[in-house]
Amino acid sequence: MSNKDLLNNVKKLREITGVGFKDCKIALEENNGDIEKSVEFLRKKGIAKASKKMGRSAAEGLALVFNQGDEVSVVEVNSETDFVAKNKDFINFCKEISKINFNVLGKIEKIKSSKMENGKSVEDNLISLISKIGEKISIRRSKFFDNKNGKNYFYIHSAIEKNIGKIVSIVKILNNEDQDLGQKIAMHIAASSPLAIDKTGIKKEIIDKELEIIKAELMNSGKKGDIIEKISKGKINKFISDNTLLNQIWIMDPKKKVSDILNENKKSSEIKIVDFIRFKVGEGV
């Protein structure tokens, strides 16, 4: 390896690891200029704790579903740019992570310590992928739905291939045998982004914060005392309706709520939404 190549690789390794020039040079010399092996070398020495890139924002990426039998899992893996989200190595990494996520029942801490097909840990493979691609990549969040207390249905919006997309929703429904209805409710969740199934599922601090904003807005517009309280009550009730799944307007019929659709489709037993999740890539990052 020429001095010019060595210097270029030292620069790359420093960018990836945040380690000083001297240690990076030694690592590269010890590993015949191989950046991936040099990252691993520095980590084993305890010098490279984390990549500098890990401090950057990663709001692109993919959401992936893995289903087997009646059980379903979802995981979000982030990158900095959509360009990387379309990269073959990134997609293959994500697919394997999705399978691991299913096997560890959606426990994200177990994902990172799991072994991948090449025998290395997820964490080591993640660092290698970061060094190869040159962007921050992170396994952000995950969830697992078992086959107890209901059936699971999922929907993927903007799918790039089977079970991979930008928005994923999963819903668990009790006493429903209609696959089409389950799919439509999952689609509704993807489109309408509810915060909870009903009012009891919305955190008190969210309602209190929204109420505070409503009252401040009314006060600033010149409203007084009792009028503020009256209008605030109506506005907060609308906020709750707009953000709770059962009270939302059904996307396929604006004259009905989701709760109406469930009641219309019940047979011997009440159809009940037990749980749901909606992942939109990068949301809240």
Secondary structure, 3 states (H helix, E strand, C coil): CCHHHHHHHHHHHHHHHCCCHHHHHHHHHHCCCCHHHHHHHHHHCCCCCCCHHHHCCCCEEEEEEEEECCEEEEEEEEECCHHHHCCHHHHHHHHHHHHHHHHCCCCHHHHHHCECCCCCEHHHHHHHHHHHHCCCCEEEEEEEECCCCCEEEEEEECCCECCEECEEEEEEEECCCCHHHHHHHHHHHHHHCCCECCHHHCCHHHHHHHHHHHHHHHHHCCCCHHHHHHHHHHHHHHHHHHHEHHHCECCCCCCCEHHHHHHHHCCCCCCEEEEEEEEECCCCC
